[in-house]
Amino acid sequence: MVKRLLLSFFLSVFCVVMAFAQDRVVSGQVTDPETGEGIPGVTVLVKNTTQGTVTDASGNYQISVPEGGILVFQAVGLETQEVTVGAQSTINLEMGSAVQGLNEVVVVGYGEQSDKTLVQSISRVNSESFENFPLVSVQEVLQGQAAGVQMTATSGVVGSSSAIRIRGVSSITSGTSPLFVVDGVPLNDGDYSNALGATPLNPLADLNPQDIASISILKDAAAVSIYGSRGANGVILITTKRGGLNEKTVFSFDYYTGWSKPTTTPDMMDADQFRQFRADVFTIQGTPTDPNDADVFPQTSFDWPSAVEQTGRVSSYSLSARGGTAKTSFYVGLTYFNKEGYIIGNELDRVNLTSNINHEASDKLRFGLSLKLSNSKYDRVNSDNSTFAPFTSAFLQLPWVEAFNDDGTFTQTGFIRNVVAREQTSQSYFVSRRVIGNFYLEVEPIQGLVLRTDNGLDVVQTEERERDLEVFEPGGYAYEENNQDIKWLSTNTIAYRRTFGDHSINVLTGFSFETADRNDIAVEGVGFATDALPNVASAATPTTTFASGTRWALDSQFGRVNYNYKEKYIIEGTVRRDGSSRFGPDRRYGTFWSVAGGWNISDEAFMENIAFLDFLKLRVSYGTTGNDRIGNFTWQGLYGGGNDYNGLPGFEPSNPANLNLSWEETEQFDVTISAGLLKNRISFDISYYNKNTTNLLLDRDLEWNETGFADIQSNLGELRNQGIDFNINTVNLDVAGFKWTTNLNLGYLDNEVTSLPGVAEDNEGRPFVTGSANQRAIVNYPVNTYFLIPYIGVNSQTGEAEWLGINGEPTSNPTQDDRRILGQALPKWNGGFTNTFTYKGITLTAFFTFQAGGKLYDDGLRFTDNAATGSFNKRVAVLDIWRNPGDAAFVPSPAAASFADWDQRSGLHLYSNSFLRLRNLRIAYDFPKSLMQKTKYINSFTVYAMGTNIATFFNSFYKDVGWDPESTEDGDLTGSQSELFFTPPQEKAFTVGVRMGF
Amino acid sequence: MKNIFFKYTVIVAVLLGFTACEDRLDLIPEQSISNDAAFINEQSTFGALIGAYSLFQDGEITGGESQMITDAMADNVNFVGSFPTLQDVSTYDVLSTNGSTQAYWTEAYECILAANAVIANTPNVSDPGFTDAEKNQIVGEALFIRGATYFHLVNLFAQPFNNSNGADLGVVINNEPFVGDFGAQRSRSTVNEVHAQIRSDLEAAIPLLTGEFDASFPLRATPVACQALLARLHLYRGEYAEVLTRTQEVINNGSFTLASDYSFYNTTSSEHIMTLSHSAIDGSEWALWYTSPTEGGRGDAPFSDELLAAFDTTADLRFTTLNVTRQAADAVDRIFTSKFPNGTTNEDNSPFLRYTELLLNRAEALVQSTNSVNAEAITILNDLRTRAGLSTFTAGDFASPQALIDQLLDERRKELCFEGHRRMDLLRNGLPLRQGLADAAFGGNETVFPIPQREVDLNPNLAQNPGF
């Protein structure tokens, strides 16, 4: 296969010689028919080629066209026009607003397609919807922007990772994140940083959201099957900004600055409340205690939650230039981004450089290089499940424990650490240096036939350091880890497109090889002569010396054929064969495919009389994709090294073998209707999809006493995701310069495990796989189903806590046999709702996001609401203890037998995670172009102000408990979605900025 | 024209030269080896044995955590830590979902299965330089590890022998290495069956262990370690004649003496019949619990008031030379043992079998088997008291054999406190773990740990302990 492709590639290169036709240069201006002003940024393409340019700031362009060629003028929101080039050398054009979203060019896997002939389900997000938002990472761009895409930021820690699900969860224990592809390079997305108690940092936070021009979210099988074994979770294609040929150089400067606070924090007891609470507990339990008795309770106090919080600050400076000569176009950019989180000691300092250079050596040969460099330095904080974490220990620390001694030195507070001391004395940082580059070369020997090679690199190099001083860690402690993950990728394709009369055909075939090589090295040591020596090498005793290397490779061939008749009937077929090193030698290769069809119904003659309907299209697709997001060597039975005893080297069983391990496969059916109504005042898409995943890559639970292992990677079971994606854009009002538009996108998801043969069954005979201590995947239920003892409340007569027994009777002494199914973690509904009002340069945007139908489990409440222990501080709500018959209390009587077990896992800690959030409220003012032109230097000038996460509605957890429902402790782990453990809330922010073009 | 064509061809050819061939998919890990490679020669087989030791030295088995928390269940340790699952153990509020007690089960079986692989595969290793004697030595050590781990498990998860003469449910016996088949799920054997398995493993190990006193003594398994552990097993079963036989074997070996003072911790002194080695890179957990936050530990496990009351705190060298007052986890200054001081490096060895314990086992068996105020038992008692700087006893000081037993148990407590013996010493004598706490009474459901809920959920044949 590889050899044959190679041969065909060479053969076609021969043809280059034969196809030098006569070209002529055409120039002109594209103008707005309403204002007469030039329109910048219009793409001018020679039809059926990839040759093209973009109009400059005044709407001017210049392009060389073969005689008789057709020029295609395209721009977002404008009606696409075609002009056949005759003898004229000047072509001026007026372009009016078009049917929204109809004739755009859409980035698809290994190419672009026009929206009209597109039969794939792809959601697009253009830079207008996130430009100058104070975003740290590309994932945040996706929040609430596209139907069927759920993006959950895991926490308010700067650079924390996020969970993205496209059309549900198609795996139980292997990865469920989509594949990210930036300018043709699938990104490395391993965990490079220490978790520090929570999920590791977001590996995609090295990318600068400001450099992104557009994002395509590939959802159905027709779209993703060209990514074969990695398509099952969806694919996100990111295209960065580019310049256009013959485009005047335009500089753009952007600056914004902002302030942030956590959206909410729980009300904790102060020292007086805590002493009173403990004294009451002792007194009720039979030992009369005085809260002011200094022999029993320290009489000091300290406000830990306030001490670990600060006003976060963000600043971003961005300078870019774009433009082009007749043969070369460029985009170069520099961004400096600094963000201090609202947790003391948490900061990110990032510099991004971008360069996209494209050159046309002739009309037969094009090449270019896109290069992104970044240096991101994080001053890190622990979070979630760590007593080193400011936002954890501040809520656990007893409020009478002080941070400072009388002489001003830090106190040693023991296992619940003095986090104030740590943030002021310790060093904990992570630096990620990254280069993502892609070189491409295209040869077009005859018109429509394009041979292309893409060669990409993604080089991640990280360095992590921790140094704790004597006051925090006796003797001193240091840790250093370095990671390198180097991916290399080569993709070679041949594309051919041609129109014969009413028939158009578009063929793509190619092969690619991709490999990544990762090496880690870590050292740890304790015992320092002095705090002044920062390096781990100065430690007296090395406690860890670690080195590891791992690698994987993927060998692929793929092809796609798209045919249309009069752009009315479209069919498309895709096939991809992948071989992955992650599976056993006999199970390595898998073939994935899809077929799709589209029908532009509104082009039919019988539709012409339906005046209100401007556009109507039906698409159907079916196909398969795979998932290989498991460890690199899990099919092999392994003994792991590094397990020594008494200075002798040893190894112990580390992984059970499964030689039959193979792909997880997802079949997906999709049907979509798109329509434009009432002169495009209303346009919408609605899709139904049904995804069945078989041969689930599953960590099957093993009994320790049978196997000595916790689990084995298996292909086992099936699950289904079906749902509806709905997207609607409306122009509600467009009078006298005032315009009001609305976008609503909405996803409904029904997720269900359909089969788990051979695994353990619960007491009701339902097969299940353990996700977390609270969640299970249970057959006939969603993949994240809570399985817990239901909690009723405190019996107002007895003061005992009551749970619901399995027999339906209340009990104060439940067992694990009383556990029941108590809902799902994944929300069933989610989406975004945007209203935009524009009037004479003023734009007001209100953007809401929402989700509904799921539940969250707050494990942290087992600590801050653990009324029985004196080891941790409590929420103020815990003061409400039962004292007398008739009390409707929150907390059982301290004298009750159930008091000590009240903190056990149960429905008590389960809350709805439904909410509606005013994500952004933004007001911007564009100074009039006419005014700007008078300055002679500045072309455009915009100022804006924006609030983020301003208000949250319909969530009692947010309102009453004081943590953020939009967070999850484990990020990407499917088995424990929507579980929190002192997970720092999202931030509430206010940002102001300017944007200037000159 | 020709030049241009040539240029394009070269560019394309160079780029295509990078691309794939399928054997690039044959990748192997760097820090692991395949199952097959683990048992190919003497060196690799020995590596697998060392791996089993590495598991055996874990905090959940011999390395300190389970020892500390059982001393806290009993009356030696006042647990002041904040770790909820351990707090629940110390307050008798354990649920079957308790993560700490689950780890005692899982780590123990991980170790047993690793030992099973060594026992099953070693005889079949084909390596000309690998003699039968060397193979026997490796199998013998793995048998010791397995027997000792079963003993540890049955003590934690089952009622003691004397609760119903060993008829209570013990733990699961699994002597097979895991080779990938999911066969019938095993159920729990009785305490007697588990004890018989331990005895069988240790007795089988004795003749195989010929490299008895090599350089690694007393850090690895030896015939005397087997005898000493068997002595403990027989004592727990009330089989006093066997205790006398086993202890006599160890005494006859002549390698052991009572140390003259208490500086033998973390050494290879002749006080130790077997001690588990720990260094900074494979630290133990003793100091984690027993040292203060100011010294790198958690400071969770100071002396209990009852233990302090048991000591003559001015004269008893076991107290005066082995205690420090430091800030505890609850920020209050408390008294800690100084047996395990290495809080920052955690390189304290685990005292697994001490000669002192062996002699105390013998003394107790002497009194029990003769039902008399036995003279040899008093000698042992007096040797220990002399070492502790205390007065000695004569036979006339004991009104009854039981009085001598009580004195031996009291002495035993003070000798072995914080080393994880107290809970079983109380239970095997039918005594409550703590005074004035109903849950801690002998035979109480919560004096043993629940079978981990995860395992019960996965295996319907696995009966839960009563009350959970």
Interface residues (C-beta under 8 A of the other chain):
Chain A: V2 L6 F9 F10 V13 F14 V16 V17 F20 P298 S362 L365 L396 L398 V401 Q412 T413 G414 F415 I416 L441 V443 L451 T453 N455 E473 P474 G475 Y477 S490 N492 F511 S512 F513 T515 V526 G527 T541 P542 T543 T544 T545 A547 S548 G549 T550 R551 W552 A553 D555 G579 S580 S581 P585 R588 N632 F633 Q636 G637 L638 Y639 G640 G641 G642 N643 D644 Y645 N646 G647 L648 P649 G650 F651 E652 P653 S654 N655 P656 A657 N658 D701 L702 E703 W704 N705 E706 T707 G708 F709 A710 G758 A760 E761 D762 F768 T770 A773 T815 Q816 R862 F863 N866 T869 G870 S871 F872 A900 D901 D903 Q904 R905
Chain B: M1 I4 F5 Y8 T9 I11 V12 A13 L15 L16 F18 T19 A20 C21 E22 R24 L25 D26 L27 I28 P29 E30 Q31 S32 I33 S34 N35 A37 A38 F46 G47 A48 L49 I50 G51 A52 Y53 S54 L55 Q57 G81 S82 F83 P84 Q87 T91 D93 L95 S96 T97 W105 T106 Y109 E110 I112 L113 A114 N116 A117 V171 V172 N174 F178 G180 F182 G183 Q185 R186 S216 L219 R220 S277 S279 A280 I281 D282 G283 S292 P293 T294 E295 G296 R298 G299 D300 Q327 A328 A329 D330 A331 G343 T344 T345 E347 Q453 R454 E455 V456 D457 L458 N459 P460 L462 F468
